[in-house]
């Protein structure tokens, strides 16, 4: 992923999870929204990169919560 594409995906992920609020979004749906043209393995890898490499401004921990269903950390 290039820097510009990565930034767009990060912003899109934040927007999707902000709209989903407390219910969160299933990882499969997020992958389909952000990587509609990619196969499952490539989309899964892209999402994992966003979730686990995401810099966090929070002192309280991770920006994203959940394994199967992703949510924003309310903290």
Secondary structure, DSSP 4 states (H G I P E B T S, - for coil): --HHHHHHHHHHHHHHHHHHGGG-EEHHHHHHHH-TTS-HHHHHHHHHHHHHH-----SSS-SEE-SSEEEE---
